[in-house]
Amino acid sequence: MPNVRVIPCLDVDQGRVVKGINFLSLRDAGDPVELAEYYDRSGADELVFLDITASSDDRAIMAEVVAATAQKVFIPFTVGGGIRSNDDARLMLRAGADKVSINSAAIANPGLISDLAHEFGSQCVVVAIDAKSTNDGGYEVFSHGGRNASGIDVFEWSRRAESLGAGEILLTSMDRDGTKDGFDIALTRGVVDLVSIPVIASGGVGTIAHFIEGAINGHADALLAASVFHFGEITVKAVKDELLRSGVSVRPYGS
């Protein structure tokens, strides 16, 4: 079984890392490059940068953040937010990102997934899915930073994203985001069981036990968290130590 990856997520707004609850009530969490350096030293397996405003005015700022990070960080990192074309992806990859994440643009134009996979390889293409539970027990895909309902079923979209060439899915529970109530295991396991590509579980981590649950019960290939790492509540080392004690394979800390 491959190692389960531990991934800090840096939501970037106007060049600063921020974190909120249910995609709202944002608070400052620091400088993205400094945080990235810290996580690189701290044993994180990868990083995810999401430009949550994704306006055209911010694109140059994000490219500078990516380039500065690439100079100082040696673990792989993914960049998402506002990537709408192969040119946008090429800019981020040339700046130093290892992968690009697409969400709203892929919903509007599913062919973008295939275009990116064809030019850069599936291993570079992450489809981010912001999922919200519905009254009938299902899950709906949301776009534009969780603001717009798409009417698309999460499980159908996961399968389609894979068929179009996605190399990985970043699956975020909007209901759990920032709540510290733990991953939505039913959502995570449902997508993991449907697709053969890796699934990153996101949204809701509050304790180390939640990481264990995401790996063992959710079968997630990677575990993503933000605020518990940014504000020093939990360390990457503590998560990896506990995952190992629980029988979950991880890349050794410091390797």
RABELSUL-V617844 format. One line per field, one symbol per residue. phi: phi as a letter, one per 30 degrees, with the letter a starting at -180 (. if undefined). psi: psi as a letter, one per 20 degrees, with the letter a starting at -180 (. if undefined). burial: + if it has 24 or more other C-alpha atoms within 12 Angstrom, else -. A space follows every 50 residues. Layout:
phi: ???
psi: ???
burial: ???
This chain:
phi: .dddccbdccdcbhibdbbbbhibhdbdbkddddddedddddjddabbcb ddchdddddddddddddddddbccddbcbbjidcadddddeddddkdcbc cbbeddddbeddeddddddcjedccccdbccbdcdcjcbcdcbhiiccdc icdeddddddedddkdcabcccdddceidicjdddddddddedcccddbc dbjjdbbdedddddddcdhddbbcbbddddcidbceddddeddddcicdb dedid
psi: pqppqpoqpoopokjqprqapkjrmqqpjaphgggggghghjjqhrqppo nihkqhhighghhhggghghhipiqqqqprojoirhggghgghhiiqhqq pqeghhghnhihgggghghiqhiiopopooppqrhjjapqpqrlkjhppi jppggghggggghijqiqpoopohhipihkjrqnhggghgggihrirqpp pqoiphrhhhggghgghikqhqoqrfhhghjjhqqgghghghgghjjppq pqpj.
burial: ---++++++++++++++++++++-----++-+++++++++-+++++++++ ++++----+-+++-++++++--++++++++++++++-++++++-++++++ +++++++--++++++++--++++++++++++++-----++++++++--++ -++++-++++++-+++++++++++++++++++++++++++++-++-++++ ++++++++++++++++++++++++++++++---++++++++++----+++ +++--
